[in-house]
Amino acid sequence: MVDEFNVFKLFNFNNSWILTKEKIASSWLVEQVEGWCEVHVHNHTHEIKHVKFEGAHTNLPEEKYYEYLNKFALSWNLFLQGKNTDDNFIVLIRNPIQKFISGWVQDNIMTKVSKELIERENIRLLEYFDDYLVDKFIEFVNKQVTTTKNTFPDVESLPYKFKDIYEEFCFPRNEIFFKRNVKTVLDCTLYGHPSQDLFVVWNLLFNKQLLSKDSLHIIDIDLENLSSALQNKFNIKLKEGNTFRNKRSEYLINKAYIHLSQHYTIINHLLSLQIFFWFQIVSRIYKDKPHHNYKKKYFINEDLDFFNIQTHLNWWKYIPTTVSLTYKLK
């Protein structure tokens, strides 16, 4: 079921407006501008509805927040009416599977390690490991939480003795764990942090009633270099030295990819409609663009056809490169 409205984070760079969601460069954009707004876009009519300041996630003062929203609304309505506007509307997207996996890592592995979580994990880990090792590992967890501001378990190095228990901590072997969290998976795909409803973007691109689409630009952040596109296509001046600070380690992403591939039937069932929308969008926008780097990044065999939707529905068949942490002997 497609919701009536779709909520976007909205960033302004002079005459360019960027609409995006979590796990699609939103944290990086937050560092590029002084603040952002949130706006609802109707899936069918494309009319907008403001997210009230009290309920928005923003660091703008209230007066500036509504100033941005009103400025956007004026230009957006001109665009919908087919009238001239000097503004660019840039919508960022990515493959729903990749967005889901990235969000899963953040929401289900890299969650803040609360006292309750550690106590629960302590009991579970004792099913597989001896008391001494579990005690030492929990001690290590608490130390990491203190030094990394509650972002464990994304670590670059690990004592070798914790190799197996760390993997169990991040990726529980018990199938019941996944089944117990099916509601969490549903929330992640449709409503939660990694959600992405691409119907409104698909509708904007393919809706023949929109008289002029010269102001609409759609960028897939995995198929196009976002920094270069913003600077070269839209003359947006970016801050130097800023990186995608929420980029996850290769170890966690690859391991999560393998772990979630075991449950591809559930994930594909929930995401297949969004994959269809994404596939149609990128097939039109990137039909003449080489896809070698994309295939390499997401473990797709070079001989597979990018413009065959089955290539993307079969994401679970592609085996990621084996990646290990740096292990310390002590």
N, C-alpha and C positions, 0 to 999 in steps of 0.2 A: 504494500500500500504506500502511495506517495503522499507525503504531507502537503498541506496547502501552501505553507510558506517555508522558505529555506533561509536560515540565518547565516550571515557572512560577517567576517571581520573586514573592516573597511579602512584602507590606508590612503592618504592623500599626498601626492607629490605634485604640487603646482596644478597643472591641468590634467593630471593622470590620477585615476582612482583604481586601486587594486582591491579586488574582492577575493578573499581566500578563507581557509579553514585551518583548524589545528592539524599539525603534521604535514602542512603544505607551505613551508617557509614562513609561517606566521611569527615564530619567535625571532627569526632573523629580521623580519620586517619591523618588529617592535623596536629593535635596536637602531633602525635606520631613520625613524621619524620620532617626533616628540610625543605622539599619541595616536590612538586609533578609535574608531567607533564600531558599533554593531548595527546591522540593518537586516530586516526581513525582506526577501524578494518573493513575490507570489509566483508559484510554479507555472501558472497558465497565462495570467495577464501581465506578469512581470512588474506590476505595481509594487511600490515599496511601503514598508511600515517600519517606523522608527522603533528601535529598542530603547525604552526609557532609560534615562541616565542611572536611575536607582538600581536597575536590574542588569546593567551592562558591565562587562569586564573591560575596563578602560583606565588609563592613568591621566586622561584629560580632565581639566576642570569643567564643571557643568556648562558654563557659558560657551566655552570653546567647543565642547562636545556637540551641542545643538547647532552651533554655527557651522560646523563641518557637515552635519547631517542635512541641514537646510540647503547648503550649497550643493551637495551631492544630489538631493532630491530635485532641485531646479534643473540641473543639467541632465539627469537621468530621464526626467519626464519629456524633455525636448527630444532626446534620443528615441524614446518610445513613440513619439508623435511623428518621427521622420523629419524633424526640423534640424537645422544646422546647429552643431555644438562643437566647440573647439576642444572639448575634453575627450580623453581616452578612457575606456572602461576595460580594464585588464583583469580577466578571471583566471586564477591559478587552479590547476587540477593535477591529479596524478592517478595512476592505476589503483583502483579500489583495493586490490589485493596487497599491493606494496604499502599503501596507506594503513590498511588494517594491521599488517604485521608490525609496522613501526609503532603504531598506537598500542598494539598488544604488548610489545616490549616495555613501553613506558608505563602502561596502566596495570599490567599484570605481573611484571617482573621488577621494574624499577620503582615500584610504589614506595612511599615513605615507610621505613621499617619501624612500625609501632611496637610498643611493648606487647600488645596482644598478638600481633603477627609472629613475633619472635617466640613467644610462649607456645603458640600453636605449632609452629614449625619444629620447635624443640621436640615436642611429642611425636610428630610424624617422622622426623629424621631418626629417632631411636628405633624405628621399625627396621632400619637398614644398616645402621652404623652403631659402633659400641659407644658406651656412655662417655668415655674419656674424649673421643674424637668429637662427639657432638658438643660437649661442654667447651672444648677449645675453639670449635667453629663458631658457636654462639658468642663467645668472648671476642673472636675476631670480627664478627658482624657488628657488635656493639661499638668496637673501636673504629671501624670503618664509618659507621653512621655518625659518630662524633666528628671525624675529620673531614668527611665529604658532605656534610649538611644533609643527611638523610637520603642520599642518592645511591647507596649500596643497592644492588650488587654489580654495577657496571665498573669493574676494576680492570686495570691494565696488567697487573701482575698478581700472583697468588702463591702462597706457600704450597709446595707440591702435595703435602699430606691432605690438603683440602680439595684436591682436583675433583674427586668423585662426589664428595658431599656438596660442593659448590654447584655442580651440575644438577644434582638432585634438588637442591634448594631452588634453583631457577626453573627447572623443567621437570616437574614431578612425573615419575614413571607410572603412577597409578592412574588408570583410565577414569576412575571415578572422579578424580580431581576435575577433569575436563567436563564430564557429564554434570557434575555438581555446579559447574559454572556456565551452563548453556545460556542461562538468562544473562550472565555477564557478556557472553559472546554476542547475544542478540543486541544488548545495549551498545556494545562497541561498534557493531556494524550499522546500526540504525540511529542511535540516539547519543551515544557516549562520545568520549574524547576523539576517537578516530572516525566518527561518522562522516559520511560524504554522500549527499543525495545529488546525483549529477543530472537529474531530469531537467531542472531549471536551466542548466548550462546547455544541455542538448536542445532544449526547446528554443532557447535564444538563437542558437546557431542555425537550426533547421526550420524555424517558423517563417513562412513565406509572407506573413502579414507585416513583419517588420520591414519598413520601406528602405531603410538605410542601415547597413551594418558596418560601415567604414569605421565607426568609433569603437566597435567591439573587437577585442583581442583576447584569445584564449591561449594560455601557455601551460604546457605540461612540464613540470619542473624536472622530470627525469629524461625527457626527450629534447629539452632545450636548456642551454645555460642561462639561468635566470638573471644573474648579474649582468652578463653581456647584453642580453635582450633589453633589460631596463635601461642600460646606459646607451646602447647603440640605436635601438629602435625608438625609444621614447625620451631620450636626452635627460634621463633621471640621474642626478648626481648622487652617488652612493658614498657612504663613509668608508674610508680605506681601512683595511685590516679586519673588518668584521667577517666572521665566519659563521657557518651554520652550527652554533654552539650546542644544539640539541641533537646533533648527529650521533647515533648510537655506535658503539664499538662493533667492528666487523664480527667479532666472536658472538655477541648476543644476537645480532641480526641473523647471522647464518644458522646458529643453533635454533633460534625461534622459527626460522623458515622450515627447518627439518622437523621440528616438533609439531608445528601446526599442519604440515603436509599430511600427517597421519589422520587429520580430521577434515580433509579437503571436502568430503561430501557435505558436511554441515556448513562449512564456510562458503563453498560454491553455491549452495542452496540459498544462503542469505544474501550473497553478493552478485549473483549471476545477472540480475537486471541492471545493476550499476556497472558491471563489466561491459554489458551490451552498450549502454549509453557512452561509456568512456571509449570503447572501441570505435563506435561510429564517429565520435568527435575527432579523435586523433587520426582516423583514416582519411578524413577530409582535410584536416589542417596540415598533417605531416606526410602526405602521400609522396612527396618528392624528397623527403629527408632521409639520409642514411640512418640505419638503426643498429649499426654494429655495436656501438658503445652501450646502448640500452640492453641488447641481448647479453653482452658480456656481464653487465652489472647484475642482471637477474637470471644468470645461469642458463639462458636459452641457447640451444644449439644453433650455430650459424646457418645451417641449411634449412631451418624452419622458416616458414613464411610469416612475417610480422603481421601482414594483412589477412590473416586467417584467425578468426576469433577463437578457434580451438587451441591455437598456440597459447593464448592467454588463459583460457579455462583449464589448461593442463599444466599450470604453474607448479603444481605439486610433484610433477614428474621430474623436474629439473633439479639435480642434486648440487647444492652449494659446495664451494670449495671448503675443505676441512681447515678450520682455523683454531689455533690453540692460544691460550694465554701464555705469558712469560712466567714460567714456574720457578720459584725459589726453593732451594733444598731445605731451608730451615723454616 
